[in-house]
Amino acid sequence: GGELEGMALEVERACLEAGASEVRHARSRQQSEEIWRIRRCLSQASYALGPVKVNEDITVPRSRIASAVKGTHEIARRHGISALCFGHIGDGNIHVNFMIGRSEDDRRRAQQAVSELFDLTLSLGGTLSGEHGVGITKLPYLERELSPDVLRFMSDIKAIFDPNGILNPHKAILRFAPRPHCGTF
């Protein structure tokens, strides 16, 4: 309908303003399937840019997606590495893939790029983790986004459900000791 077409044109305009070289609309089921086939191949195709992938999963407000993608490419350029971004425009989730060589210097530059990516993400009102969670590699950065009080509160909740610390032991939340008043069910 009209509203959907208007939204599609708005997205197209935003993409072109952000530097997209081309925007395609699926006008048939076959075209839609082709777009999804390409999307499913992106992760593997990224290895054409470098043999090692350093991938992150950030989320920013939809209105800041263009700024996030532009900023990500600027970060990659400054560090002499490649970046491939794709994701879910509907919820602002961006998969950032820094593609690097195998040297220790490449890994160091990628680590610096990731740190800058997280600073950029937070400056845009985003979060360091989208659909893939925090994991282990984002632990050093978690305190940039969440206050010690919030992290302690999360630890309190974990202690209620896992008083013996057997569920995913020695991970992020356990670094913050639960408050003594935290009970169990």
DAUR-V629944 format. One line per field, one symbol per residue. ss: DSSP state (H for helix, E for strand, C for the rest). phi: phi as a letter, one per 40 degrees, with the letter a starting at -180 (. if undefined). psi: psi as a letter, one per 40 degrees, with the letter a starting at -180 (. if undefined). A space follows every 50 residues. Layout:
ss->???
phi->???
psi->???
This chain:
ss->CHHHHHHHHHHHHHHHHCCCCCCCCCCCHHHHHHHHHHHHHHHHHHHHCC CEEEEEEEECCHHHHHHHHHHHHHHHHHHCCEEEEEEECCCCEEEEEEEE CCCHHHHHHHHHHHHHHHHHHHHCCCECCCCCCCCCCCHHHHHHHCCHHH HHHHHHHHHHHCCCCCCCCCCHHHHCCCCCCCCCC
phi->.ccccccccccdcccccchccabbbcbaccccccccccdccddcccccci cbbbbbbbbbddcbddcccdcccccdcdcgbcbbbaibccbgcbcbbcbb ccccccccccccccdcdccddcccgcbcbccbgcgcccdcbdcccbcdcc cccccdcccccbccgccfcgbdcccbcccdcccbc
psi->addddddddddddddddeehdihihheiddddddddddddedddddedei ehhhiigihiideeddddddddddddddefiihhhiagddeehhhhhhhi aeiddddddddddddddddddddefaiehbeeadaddedeededdiiddd ddddddddddegdefehfifaddeehhiidehai.
